[in-house]
Amino acid sequence: MSPSPLSSPLSLRSATAAEHLEFLARQDSASFLQTPAWAAVKPEWRSESVVWERDGQTVGSALVLYRQLPRLKRYLAYLPEGPVIDWESDDLAAWLAPLAAHLKKQGAFGVRMGPPVVTRRWSAAQVKEGIADPAVRRLDDVPPLERGQTGARVVSQLHELGWRPQSVAGGFAAGQPQYNFHVPLAGRTEDDVLKAMNQQWRRNIKKAAKEGVEVARGGAEDLKAFHDLYVHTAERDGFTPRPLSYFTTMYDALSAEAGDRIVVHLARHEADLVAATIAIRVGTHAWYSYGASSTEKRDVRGSNAVQWAMMQDAISAGCAVYDLRGITDTLDAEDPHVGLIQFKVGTGGEAVEYAGEWDLPLNKPLYKAFEAYMKRRG
């Protein structure tokens, strides 16, 4: 709800991690990238927690990451999948103007943020039909099942306020993915979720159980086993793996903030580790964050078993969403990315488009130089 014209104005200030976390604990959910703990995972960025207040009450929060320009004490201020504010407001300027003023004082030449609002949704059936249709190349070619009214209002207001949408290549922005795949869980039982999956997924979950695949929740001591399998996966699939230290830092930071925030899941078959994942949860939102699988014993379907175990955990925790994270917007059957989409579509969930990442230049010459620098790097 937007405040009435007689409401007091919003103010913004730096906050302690404890104040930030206290506000987030009162929300249904927020992105894990907007928790104070995430600052520890990104030590190459300077970080700051800020809160919005009205009449002495905290009404919004953000984790700001500052990336310094080479040789200058000027920064890009980045709010990944944030801030946590009232995005349904008809007056976003009241929220964003004090943010911009504060960040400028902190030495920011520009601000980048990712409003956590959905603009469009497509059902699993629509995505599947799009992949099967040679005339369809991208999600844009398929009329959405739903257009988010809040998302449309946010996009319109940001344009009016001088924010610039960041270019997206195939659905992946420079920071966070614009397209994600969700399995809605609110009001649904395990049976409901299973029935919505395609036949292949249900068959694979049953096969894993029949073959004796066992999924267990692990802890910090299992990160090395996860990472070994993750490196194997990276070599097979052709991506650059993160170091073990990254996952150790992430696990320590997030678990210190809340005991059930991050969980390692390990799927074993006859003592062999066949799949492993890292799951994160904040309030009613659960994420599949990282995954790994062995090339051997793929036929025992450990990847399906571990995904199902994470979904069951999310359902039992009362989550509203199980988030399989990023997808590209391609529906071209010849595109190498389409296999990942097909795997996620089998869960019976939905493809969602977020508003994407937006920039506000605070110092136009420096921001222009930064854009040129990033283009040269890219």
N, C-alpha and C positions, 0 to 999 in steps of 0.2 A: 504493500500500500504506500502511495506517495503521501508525504506530509501535507497538511492543510496550509494555506497561505499564511496563517497566523503562527505556524511552528517556528521555533528558534532555528537560526541558521546552523549548518554543519560546520564543525571545525575538525582539523586533523593534526595529530602530533605523533612523535616517536613514542614507542611503547616497549615495555620489557617483553621478553618471550613469554613470561608467565601471564601477563595481561592479554597478550595475543591469543595464547592457548585457551585462556578462560573464556574469551568471546567465542572461539571456534567450538568449544565444548557445548555451547548453548544452541548451535546450529544443527539442522538435520544432517548436513554434510558440507564438505568443501574439498577442493582438490588437495591431494597430499602435497602438491607442489606449492601450496599456499600455507603450509604448516611451518611454524618456527624451526622445526627440526630439519627441514629441507635445506636451510642455509648451510648446515654442516656438510651436506652432500656436495655442495658447490663452493669449495674453499677458494677457488680462483676468482670468485665474485665477492665484493664487499656486500654485506647484507644489513637490512634494517627492517624491523617490524613497525608498522604504523597503524593507528586506529582512528576512525571517525567517531566524533562524539556529538550528541545533541542533548542539551539540558543535563549535562553531567553523566549521561548514559552512553556506553559504547554501543554503536550501531553498525559498525563495519570494520574490516581489518584487511591488511595486505602484508605479504612478504615481498619486499623490494630487493632485487639483486642488482648491484651496480657493477658494470663492466667498464674498466678504464680505457680511454683512448691511448694509443701508443704515444709516449712522451708528453702527454698533457694530463693535468688533473681535472679532466672532464669525463663524464660517464654517460653510458646508456643505462637508464633505469628500466629494469625488466620485471614485470609482474606476471609470471607464468600461470596461465589458467586462473587469473584473478583480475581485479581484487574481489573480495567477498563483501559485496554491497547489495543494496536493493536495486537489482537490474530491472525491475518492473516500473521503476520511477519514470514519470514523464519529464523529470527535470534532472537528467544526468549531469548537467553542468554544475549543479549544486554539490555533487559528489566529486566530480573530476577537476573542477577549478582549484579547490584547496589542495588536491593531490599534486597537480602540476606546479603550483606555487611552492609547495614544500620541496619537491624534487629539484626544482630550479635552484633553490637556496643550497641544496646539497651538492650542487655542481653538475647536475644532469643537463646534457645538451639535447636530450630527447627521451621520450618515454615509450616503451613497448608493453602492451598488455594483451591478454587473451580472454575476453569476456566469456564466462562459462554459461553461455546461453545457446540453445539449439535453434537453428533457423529452418531446417527441414529434416523429415524422417522418411525412410523407405522400409517396407516390410521385407522379410527374408524372401518371400515368394516373388516380390517385385524384382529384387536383385537377381534371383535365380533366373527369372524369365529374361531379364536384361542380358545376362551372360549368354543365354541360349539364342538370343536374337542377333544375327549378324549385322543388322542395321543399327544396333545400339552399341556405342563405344564407351560412354561415360554415364555416371549417375545423373548428370545434367540432362541426358536424353530421356530419362524416365520421369514422368510426372510424380512428385512426391505424394506419399500417403497423407502427409500433414505438413503445413507450414506453420512454424512457431510465431505467434503474434508478438510475444516478448522479444524474440530475436529480431524480427523485422523492425520493431520500434527502436531497439538498441542500434542497429545498423544505420537507420535513418538519422538518429540523433548524433551519432559519432561523425557522420559525414558533415552535418550542420556545424559541429563544434571544431572542425578542422583536423580531425584524426584521419589518418591515411591507412587503408587496408593494405596488408602486406601481400606481395605476389606469392602465389602458391603453385608449386610444380607437382602435378599429380596428386594433390591433396596433402602433401607434406610441406608445412611452412618451415621457415628457418628455425623455429622453436618447436612448438607442439603441433601434432597433426590436427587438421581441420575436420577430417572425417574419421569417425570412430564406429565401432560395432558394439551395441549394447544388448544384453539379455534382460528384459524387464522382469523383476521378481516380486514387486509389491502385490500382495494378496494372492500369491500363487504358491502351490505346494510343489514338492519334488516331482510328484506324478504329473502335475500340470506342465512343468518345464520339460520333463522327459517326453511327454506326448507331442510337444511342439517341435521337438528336434526331428530332423529328417531320418529316414530309415537307416541310412548308413551310420549316422552317429549312434543311434540306439543299438544297432548291431555291434558296433565297435566297443561300446561300453559293456555290453553283455559278454562279448568275446574276451575282453580283458579280465573280467571277473572269472570266467570259465577257465582261462589259462592260468589263473592264480596270481595275477598282478595285484600287489598290495600297495596302497598309498598311505604314507604316514606323514604327519606334521613334524618338521624338524626345527632346529634352532641354529644358533651361531656356529656350533661345531660342525654343521652340515654344509656350510657355505663353500668349503673347499671341494666337496664332492659335486655340489651344484656347478661350481665354476669349471671344474675339469670337463664336465659334460657340455657346458655352455661353450667352451673353447672348441671342443669337438664339433659342435653344431655350427659355430662360426666358420670353421674350416670347410665344412661340407656345403654350407649355404652361401659362402662368399661375402661375409661381412666382418668388420673389424671388432673384435670383442673388447669389452671393458676389462680392466685389471681386477683381480680379486680384491684389492684394497678398496675399490669403489663400492663393491657390495658389502664389504665389512663395515665401512663407514656408514653406508645407508642403513644397514641392519641395526647397528649400534645406536644411531641417532633416532631412527623412527621408533625402535622398541623402547628406548629410554623415555620417549614422550608418551607412549601408551603401550601397555604390554601386548595387546592383540593387534597392533597396527600393521605389523609386517610378519609374514609367515612363510617359511620354506616348506614346500611340499615335495616329497620324493616318492616316485613310483618304482617299485622293484619287482623283478621277476626272477625267482630262484636265486636271490641274493645279488643279481645284476641290476644296477641302476639303469632303467630304460627311459625315464623322463623325470624332469625336475623343474619346478617353477618357483617364482617369488610372487606372492599375493600381498596386496596392501589394502587396508580398509580404513576409511574415515567416516564415522557415523553410519549412514545408510547406503554408502557407495563403496563397492568393492572393485578392485582393479586386478586384472592379470597383468603383471608388470614385466616380467622376464620369463622366458621358457627355454628349455633345452631338451633334446631327445637323442637317443643313440641311433646310429644307422643300423646296427645289428638288432635283431629281435623287434623290428618295426611291426611285424605281424601280430605281436601280442597287444598292440594298441594302447601302449602306456600313455601317449599324449592325450587320448580321449579320456582315459581313466583319471588322470591327474586334473584335467579340466573339470570333470564331473565332480570330483572331490572338492575342488575350490568352489564350485557353484553350490554344492550341498552346505559347505561352511557358511557361505554368504546367506543362503536361505535361513539357516538356523540362527544366524546373527540378526535376522530381521532386516536385511538389506533390501532396498528398493531397486537397485541396479547392479548387475554384474557386467563390468566394463572390460571388453577384450581389446581396448585401446585402438591404435591407428590402423586405418586401411587407406589405400589410394582410392581415387574416384574412378579408376578404370573398370570397365565391364567387358573389355575386349578379350575374348577367349584366347587370343594369341599372346597377350601381355604376360610376362613372367610373374607379375604381381597378383594375377587373378587367382592363383592357387591359394594364397593366404586368405583372400576374400571368401572363396568357396569353403574353406575349412571353417571360417567363422559363421558363414551363412547357415551351415548345417546345424548350428545351435538353435535355429528358429527365432533368433532375435531380430534386431532392426539396425539398419545403417542410419547414423545421425550425422548431420552437418552442423558444426558450430559456427559462430560468427567469425572465427578466425582471429589472427593477430593484427593489431592496429598500432600505428605509431603516431605520436604527437611531437613534432619538432619544437624544441624550446629555444634553441639557438640555430637559426636556419643555415648560416654558413658552415658551422661545424657539422650539423646534421647532413648537409649536402656532401661534405667531405667524407663523412662516415659511409654514406650510401655508395659513393664512388669506390671507397676502399673495399667495401664488402663485395661489390661487383667484380673488382679485380681478383679478389680471393676466390669468388665463386666461378 
